[in-house]
Amino acid sequence: VTLDQLYRSIYYHQAVRSSTQMLLSLFRRAVELHKRGTETFPAIGKRPSPMVAIIEKGGEISLEEYGGLCDSTVWQLIQFWKDSSDLVMSALSRMLLKRDLLKAISLKNKDFNAVSALKERAIELTADVLGSKEAAPFFVTVDDQSRTSYKGYNFNPESDDESIWLTGGNEIDRPLQDEPDSAIVVALKNQMHFPRLIVLDEVRRILLS
């Protein structure tokens, strides 16, 4: 239950998910421009950026190169990108540096068609706000996180038994998930979804008006 609340309160908090999606959009754009020949990953001293090695080598990257990609490297890149001539790069970088995050709209109980229509409308509005159809999709994201807090286990003899067991009370020992009267376990066994549409604040206000 504590771990479940940790996910709900922190890992899946809308500010955390929004900033995560902004970083993903920012790096997606940076890689896209890099492949077009734009210098988006400047060298660090005399060494090339570890991001270049990841893009070019993928899983073949050396441990030393991979170790060069840390929090400080990412923030240095964001500082560099805030002055980019590219709208996506500069705008998202400045927003992250100022903690001016994109906003979330709950998509709970909306079907696929409704979500798709809302996303397309959000992209149209974003293009108007930014004055760029090319940049708009980088500022609109459907974020659908899910979690099953308590999962059933495989009780085959060859499998590790990690279940929580209930004992005593003159009843046969049994795994927690087999307790028929536990409303908490039933709730935690159900997969929970946290679907959100991540958009600019101006766009969110229009969509909710």
C-alpha positions in Angstrom: 0.0 0.0 0.0 2.9 2.4 0.8 4.6 1.7 -2.5 1.3 2.2 -4.3 0.9 5.6 -2.6 4.5 6.5 -3.5 3.8 5.9 -7.2 0.5 7.9 -7.1 2.0 10.8 -5.1 5.5 11.1 -6.6 6.4 9.1 -9.7 3.0 9.6 -11.4 2.5 13.2 -10.2 1.5 15.4 -13.1 4.5 17.7 -12.7 6.9 14.7 -12.8 5.2 13.2 -15.8 5.0 16.6 -17.6 8.7 17.3 -17.1 9.5 13.8 -18.2 7.5 14.2 -21.4 9.2 17.6 -22.0 12.6 16.0 -21.7 11.6 13.2 -24.1 10.3 15.7 -26.7 13.4 17.9 -26.3 15.8 15.0 -26.9 13.7 13.6 -29.7 14.0 17.0 -31.5 17.7 17.2 -30.7 18.4 13.7 -32.2 16.2 14.6 -35.2 18.2 17.8 -35.9 21.5 16.0 -35.3 20.7 13.5 -38.0 20.0 16.4 -40.3 23.5 17.7 -39.7 22.8 20.4 -37.1 25.2 20.5 -34.1 22.9 19.8 -31.2 25.4 17.9 -29.1 28.6 20.0 -28.8 31.9 18.4 -27.7 32.8 18.5 -24.0 36.3 19.9 -24.0 38.2 17.8 -26.5 35.9 14.8 -26.2 32.7 14.3 -28.3 29.4 14.4 -26.5 28.5 10.9 -25.2 25.1 11.5 -26.8 26.7 11.3 -30.2 28.2 7.9 -29.3 24.8 6.6 -28.1 23.1 7.8 -31.4 25.8 6.3 -33.6 26.7 3.1 -31.7 23.6 2.3 -29.8 24.2 -0.8 -27.6 27.8 -1.0 -28.7 28.7 2.2 -26.7 31.6 1.8 -24.3 31.1 1.9 -20.5 33.3 5.0 -20.4 31.2 6.8 -23.0 28.0 5.8 -21.3 29.3 7.0 -17.9 29.9 10.4 -19.4 26.1 10.9 -19.7 25.0 12.1 -16.3 22.6 14.8 -14.8 25.2 17.6 -15.2 25.7 16.6 -18.9 22.0 16.8 -19.6 21.6 20.2 -17.9 24.7 21.6 -19.8 22.9 20.6 -23.0 19.7 22.3 -21.9 21.6 25.4 -21.1 23.2 25.2 -24.6 19.8 24.6 -26.3 18.0 27.5 -24.7 19.8 29.8 -27.2 19.1 27.6 -30.2 17.5 29.1 -33.3 15.1 26.1 -33.4 11.8 27.0 -31.7 11.3 23.5 -30.1 14.8 23.4 -28.7 14.9 26.9 -27.3 11.3 27.0 -25.9 11.3 23.6 -24.2 14.8 24.3 -22.7 13.8 27.7 -21.3 10.6 26.3 -19.9 12.5 23.5 -18.1 15.1 25.9 -16.7 12.3 28.1 -15.4 10.3 25.2 -14.1 7.5 26.4 -16.4 6.1 23.0 -17.1 3.4 21.9 -19.6 0.1 21.2 -18.0 -2.0 18.0 -17.7 -5.6 17.2 -18.6 -7.0 14.0 -17.3 -8.1 11.5 -19.9 -9.8 9.1 -17.5 -12.9 7.4 -18.9 -12.2 8.7 -22.4 -12.2 6.2 -25.3 -9.6 6.0 -28.0 -11.6 8.2 -30.5 -12.2 10.9 -27.9 -8.5 11.0 -26.9 -7.4 11.1 -30.6 -9.8 14.0 -31.3 -8.6 15.9 -28.2 -5.0 15.5 -29.1 -5.5 16.6 -32.7 -7.4 19.7 -31.4 -4.6 20.4 -29.0 -2.0 20.2 -31.8 -4.1 22.7 -33.9 -4.3 25.1 -31.0 -0.6 24.7 -30.2 0.3 25.5 -33.8 -1.7 28.7 -33.5 -0.1 29.7 -30.2 3.5 28.9 -31.4 3.0 30.0 -35.0 4.5 26.7 -36.2 2.8 23.5 -37.3 6.1 21.7 -37.3 6.8 22.5 -33.6 3.3 21.9 -32.3 3.5 18.1 -31.9 6.5 18.4 -29.6 4.3 20.3 -27.1 1.4 17.8 -27.1 1.7 14.3 -25.6 -0.6 11.6 -24.4 0.9 10.2 -21.3 -0.7 6.9 -20.2 1.1 5.4 -17.2 -0.2 2.2 -15.6 0.6 0.2 -12.5 -0.5 -3.1 -10.9 0.5 -2.8 -7.2 0.1 -6.4 -6.2 0.7 -9.2 -8.8 -0.1 -12.9 -8.6 2.9 -15.2 -8.3 3.9 -18.5 -10.0 3.7 -21.3 -7.5 5.4 -23.9 -9.6 8.1 -25.8 -7.6 10.8 -24.3 -9.9 9.7 -20.8 -9.2 10.7 -18.5 -6.3 7.9 -18.0 -3.8 7.7 -14.3 -3.1 4.1 -14.1 -2.0 3.1 -12.7 1.3 1.5 -15.5 3.4 -1.3 -15.3 6.0 -1.0 -17.7 8.9 -2.9 -18.5 12.1 -6.5 -17.9 13.1 -7.1 -21.7 12.9 -7.1 -21.4 9.1 -4.9 -23.0 6.5 -1.9 -21.0 5.5 -2.6 -19.1 2.3 -1.0 -16.4 0.0 -2.4 -12.9 0.6 -3.8 -12.6 -2.9 -6.1 -15.6 -2.2 -7.7 -13.9 0.8 -11.3 -13.5 -0.4 -12.3 -10.9 2.1 -9.4 -8.5 1.5 -10.9 -5.5 -0.3 -7.4 -3.9 -0.2 -5.8 -6.7 -2.1 -8.6 -6.8 -4.7 -8.1 -3.1 -5.3 -4.3 -3.4 -5.5 -4.5 -6.3 -8.0 -6.5 -4.2 -10.5 -4.3 -2.4 -13.0 -4.6 1.4 -12.5 -4.2 3.8 -15.4 -3.2 7.5 -15.1 -3.9 8.8 -18.7 -3.2 12.5 -19.3 -2.9 14.9 -22.2 0.2 17.1 -21.7 -0.2 20.5 -23.3 0.8 24.2 -23.0 -1.1 26.1 -20.3 -2.8 28.4 -22.8 -4.0 25.3 -24.7 -5.2 23.6 -21.6 -7.3 26.6 -20.7 -9.0 26.7 -24.1 -9.7 22.9 -24.1 -11.3 23.1 -20.6 -13.3 26.2 -21.3 
